[in-house]
Amino acid sequence: MLHFHPGSAGRTRVERAQAVSVRQLGEDVDRALASDWLDPSACDASGSQTRARPTASREQARIFFTAPRDVATLFRAALATIQRRIEQRNGRPSDESEALDAMLGHVLVAWGNLSERRIPKEHRVFERDGWRCAVPGCTSYRNLHRHHIEYRSTGGADDESNCITLCAFHHLRGVHAGLLRIRGTAPGGLRFELGLRTGHAPLAIYASGDRLVRGSHPMQRWRDSTFRVGIRGRR
């Protein structure tokens, strides 16, 4: 919250608020929050401070992302703090783009040179598989497990080529429940057998890359059954 104090400065701010649009006033407020200071008398007709050297270049791109409210609030607060520090250090206005660039630069300095041996092996498998369950058709990014294609209990190696990313459901209720079988070498030489049943062929077989090898896609079976139900309903 910005506090207006009595005196000429307060009157100048009121006059400024009466003279500009709401959008421009919002930009003034953002600038004041970022720099802890704004002299309305130093602003020209465009809203820029004439006694400061603006450095913001013409906008080239916009970045959008979604996040929980508390994460978004923390991100904006951090961005405003960095922007304010840049302005205090350099004695000139800054913008969100420059602040974001500084934030990402710090991240790269802090985390970009991690040695491979410091990254847990399961995380390397998750990263290779896009941090998502590798079962064809599954879109789960949560509760990920590192599964050994050839079980360690039967002599399977702990190499990344023998490991795959599975969500908890497909790992526990698929593979270890006997409904899903995975064979081959990760990541490009895999064979997924879905819908295992005693005495019957799998309902569908996929290769790496979600390529259907045998059987029909579950959505196609659903469409076929819907079509048949519709035909029977007309009779």
N, C-alpha and C positions, 0 to 999 in steps of 0.2 A: 504494500500500500504506500502511495506517495503522500507525504504530508505537506500541505501548503502553509507557510508561515506568513503572518501579517507583514506588511511592508511593500516596498516597490517590487521585489521579486515575486511576491504572491500576486500582486495586481497584474504584473506582466504575464504570468502564467494564465490568469483568468482571461486576459485579453487575447492571448494566443489561442485558448480553447474556443473563444467566441469567433475567431477569425478563420479557423481551418475546419476541414471536414472531419467527421468521426473517424474515418479511415486514417487520415493523416495524424489525428490526435492519438490514435492507437499506436502508430509507428513512433510517435514522440515518446509515449509511455514505455514502449519496448526498449527504445534507445536509452531512456533514463534508467530503467531497471538494469540494463547491461553495463552502464558506465557509472552508475551512482551519481550522475550529474547531467543536467541539461539546462542550458541557458536559453530560454525562448527568445531573448532579444538578439541572440546570435544566429537565429534561423532566417534564411531568406524565404522567398515566396514558395520555393519548392519544398521547404521543410528541412533542407540540409543546413548544417551549422557552417556559417561562412568563415568562422575563425578556427575551423578544424579542417584537416585534410582528409576527405573521404577516400577510402581505399577499396570499397566494394566494386567489383567488376560487374558487367552486365550478366544477368542470370543466364546460365547455359543449360541447367537441368534442375529438376526437382526430385527429391527423394521422399518416398512415402513408405511407411511400415506400420504395422499394427502391433500393439503390445498391451498387456494388462494396464489398467489405469495407473497403478502405483509405479510400474516400470516406466511408463511414458512420463509421469510427473518427475521421477528421478532423472530421466534422461534430459528433459528440458531444463531442469535446475542445474545439472552439471554443465550443459551447453552454455547457459547464461553466465555461470560462474567463470568458465574458461574465457568467454567473450569479454567479461568485465576485467579479468586479469590481463588479457592482451591489451585492452585499451589503457589500463593503468600503467602497464610496462612501456608501451610505445607512445603514449600520449596522443593518441588519435583514435577516431571511431573504428570499430571493427564490425563484423557481421557474423551471422550464424554459419556461413560457409567457411570462413576462416577459423572459427571456433571448432567446427566439426573436423576440419583438416588437422588442427592441432591435437584434438582428442584421438583421432585415428592414428596419428603419428606416434603418440604416446603408447597406444596399444601395441603397435608394431615393435617399438623399442622394448616394451616390457615382455611381450609374448612371442614376437616373431622369430626369435633365434633359439627356440627351445630345441634341445637335442632330441633326436628320435628315440633314444633310449629312455628319456624321461616321460614319454607319452605311453600310457598303459596300452598293452597289446590289444585289449578289447576295443579301445578307442580308435586304434588304427583300423581295425576291421569295420567299426561303425562308420568312420569317415569314408573308407573305400566304398561302402554300400550306401552312402548318402544319408547316414543317420536315419534309416528307415528299414522296416522289415523287408527282407528280400523275397518273400514268398510272392509269386505272381498275383497281382491284383490287390495286395494288401497295401494300405496307405498309412499304417500306424507308425508314428514317430515316438511313441511312448513305451515305457517298460521294455526296453531292448535288452536282449540276451545275446551272448556270443555262443553259438552252437558249433560243436565239432561234428563235421559231416560224417567222418568215420570216428565212432566213439573212442574216447581214450581208453575205455575199459577193454576194447578189442584191439588196442595197439595203435590207435590213430594218433598222428603227430599233432603238435601244438602249433604248426606252421599256419600262416595266414591263409594259405591255399586250401587248408582243411577246415577253415572257420567261415561262418556266415552269420549275418545279423538276422535274428528272428525276434518278433514281438513275443511277449509272454504267452499269449493265447496260442499262436502257432507252434511255439516251442513245447509248451506243456500239454496242450490239448490236441495238438496236431501230431508232431513227431513222436513224442513219448506216449501218446495215446494210441499210436498205431494207425492213424488216419492219414498221415503225410509222410512220405519218404523222400529224402534228398540224397542224391548221389553225384559223383563227379568232383571236379576241381573248381574252386572259387577263384575269381568271380565269373569267368566267361565260359566255363565248361560244365555247367550244372544241369541236372535233370530233376525236375520236381514231379513227383507222382502224387496226385491229389485224389482223395476219396477212396482210400484203400478198403477193400472188403474181402473177406475170406472166400476163396474160390471164384473170385471175379477179377476182371481187369480193372485198373484204376479208372475212375470217372474221367480224368483228364491228365495229360502229361504235358508239361511245359519245359522248355529249355531256357537257358539264361537269356535275359532280355525280354521276358514275358512272351516268348514265342510258343504258340500252341503247336505241339507235335502230334498229339493224338487226342481224340475225344472232342467235345464241344465246350465252348466257353459257357460258364454258368449263366451269363446274361442271355445267351442264345437259347439255352434250355428253358430259362424263364419265359422268354418271348414265345417259344414253341408251345409251352404248356398253356400260356395265356391265350394263344391263338386257338388251341384245341378246345379250351374251355369256352371260348367265345362261340365257336362253331356249334358245340353241343348245346349252348344256351339258346341258339336260334331254332333248334329243332323242336 
